[in-house]
Amino acid sequence: MSYAGPEFDSPQPRRPRRRPLALSLAVLVPCALLGWLVYAGVSGAADGNGTAAAASPRASAPPTASSTTADDKGLSASLRGKVVVIDPGHNPTNFRHPAEINRKVDIGTNRKECDTTGTSTNSGYAEAKFTLDVAHRLRTLLQRQGATVKLTQDGDRPFGPCVDERARIGNRAKADAVVSIHADGAGAGQRGYHVILPGRVHQGIADTRRIVAPSAELGKLIATDFRHATNTRPSNYIGHGTGLDTRTDLGGLNLSKVPKVFIECGNMRDSKDAALLTSKAWRQKAAQGISEGIVRFLRG
């Protein structure tokens, strides 16, 4: 301190030397305290502008682990107890097994091929590859919500499963919702998505009467949320602009005992739709839209 120098120049009486020191301390301590408070206030304000790091501990402290964990638990518990079956359309190696996939199976209204190879973009990106990718993304989103998710196939079998077996997988799982993921193979210029709903069928081994209404609800919710998530429009060639189509010739729907729909996410043969379908970012949006529709349906 600057006051120390003169004290050692010449001897001074004890009391006169201590009195200035006491007086100095009495003045300096409050001033130092005031200075520190001003500095802290200015530094704290500067931190709000990103130019200093003296913000108060309460303002800058990160969320506690317990609060974060509670949020995560709330999210993961929202669909606890619900079962969703995702049906990735076709199979990447169906083309290697023509005899097996061409075998006819009973779908109630008639007999139909076990499965097909699916379509592809003009550049060769296969529908079966697309459906499996979206299925994986969708599974992750639903599992984060706490749902139990099962796939009818995960690229882990040489072909199929056949359409009747795909329906049985959902039935055996007692699924609360089943979604079959596809992409269409229509002509160029035909664009957009559409959701296929089961029609009323009561013939042979097929009986959709109990699932027509809930499936329609599921399909409408998915169609709406898919549009919002992907910023794409409903099909301009099927469904009269509604994005919905009802059919009675699909074994996967005819034989289902639980709410089920198909979604054709776009037309792989149209260059503009193909650009979307081959985009990872867009496929994530597609999965998000489907997920949101399913979640709204399951929450009632």
Helices and strands as residue ranges (DSSP letters): H 4-7, H 14-48, H 57-60, H 65-76, E 83-88, G 94-96, H 98-101, E 104-106, E 111-113, H 127-144, E 148-151, H 163-172, E 177-184, E 194-198, E 202-203, E 206-207, H 212-230, E 244-247, H 251-254, E 260-267, H 271-277, H 280-299
